[in-house]
Amino acid sequence: MKVRILESGSGLLDGAPFPAVGEEVELPSGLAVSLINDKRAEVVAEKAAETRETAAAAAPEKRGPGRPRKTA
């Protein structure tokens, strides 16, 4: 998953020195989600088409009206 770093860090990130603020890096999904949840990174869309695909996939399926009620 490609992310943009929002906060500086120290040490290693996935075996390499922590990237600078504003740098875009490719990270394993679990690590990227962890940084995003901690507000230390944000997702970067590689193409406009990717953004549209993600938006279409995120929309929940609409369900039908269901079964009619039983009459007493």
Order of alpha helices (4+ residues) and beta strands (2+ residues): beta-beta-beta-beta-alpha-beta-alpha
